Amino acid sequence: MDTSKITEQMFIRNDQYNFIAQQIYFVIHTQNTVNHQDTRDAVKLHAISKVKDTIPGMTEDQECLLNRMIELENEAEARTFLNELKRNYVIPFQKVTKKQIEKLFPKAKKLQVPDLETLDFQRLSYLGWFDTRAHKQYLIVKYQGKLKGITGHFANSNNKGICSICNHLGEVALFMTKVRSGKETYISRGNYICKDSHACNENMTDIKKLEVFLDNLYQ
């Protein structure tokens, strides 16, 4: 989706959308497995309360929209509702062109750029891909209102662990990148992150870990 198509009604980030989906499916699971009605009602109220805490400052109409999540009775209804949210209310990550990407990574020679036409920018909190030719991992992030390009490499692989970005257990690798520590000096920093950036974006239910990851690089 082109960022020019962002509308005022869009108020949900990708990570918040993932959190909403997580809560919806937990509520549905509870309705199908718990017989005690008071418990089922309590789970519904707790879920919608957690969602509202995740998205502060909502308007009355926005709250009414999300209140519908506790009325869903099965996974088919959940998918329909989530598709509606994604289509109309999820803020896309800033769309970039091949030329913009090349400017973000001026030192990269013959940079392999992902197929931008196939990317769903509404399902991105950041853009990441592995350049098989250069054996490097590239990340494009939004930091302090500006797009930033991060270049690094995976020092190891085939590890199960917690990702520093999405805080999810999965296949991670030590992502090593150089950051400026002075006018002409650099230091290497490493963080375990998901090898699969697509899965990382889908797993992220709180953007705070990504913000901490970026603060550690740029501050």
Residue, then its C-alpha position, 0 to 999 in steps of 0.5 A: m500500500d502506498t503511504s499516500k493512501i494512509t487515511e485518518q481512520m488508520f490507527i493500528r500498528n502492525d504489532q498492535y494488530n498482531f496483539i489483537a489477533q492473539q487476544i481474539y484467538f485466545v478468547i475463541h479458544t476459551q469459549n470452546t474449551v471452558n464451560h464456566q460462563d463467568t470465566r468465559d466472560a472474564v476472559k473476554l473483558h480482560a482481553i478487550s482491556k489489554v487491547k485498549d491498554t495497548i492502543p491508548g487514546m482511541t476515539e469512541d468509534q475506535e473502541c466500539l470497533l474493537n469491542r466487536m472482537i469479544e462477540l466473535e464465536n469461531e475462527a472464520e468470524a475472527r479471520t473476517f474481522l481481522n481482514e477488515l481491520k487490516r484492510n481499513y485500519v492498519i497503518p502501513f510501514q513507509k513504502v520505499t523504492k529501489k532507489q531509496i533503498e540504494k541510498l540507505f545503503p550507499k556502500a553496498k555494491k550490487l545490492q539485492v533488493p527484495d521484490l517490493e511489489t509483493l510486500d504487504f507493507q501493512r504487515l511490517s514494523y520494519l523491512g528486512w531481507f538477506d542478501t545471498r550474494a553478499h551474505k549480509q542481512y539488511l534492515i530498514v527501520k523507522y527511527q525518530g521519524k526517519l528511515k534508517g538502513i542497518t547492515g550486518h551479518f549473521a555470525n552463527s545460525n541454527n539456534k533456538g532462542i528469543c529474538s531481540i526484536c519480536n521477543h518471540l521464541g524461534e530460530v535466531a542468529l547473532f546479528m552483528t553490525k558496526v555502529r559509530s562510537g566516535k567521529e572515526t571509530y566504530i564498534s561491533r554490536g551483536n543481538y540475537i534476532c529472527k533469521d526470517s524477518h517476515a516471521c519476526n514481523e508477524n510475531m511482534t506484539d509489542i514494538k518496545k523491543l524494536e525501539v530498545f534494539l534501535d536505541n542501543l544502536y543509535q544512542 
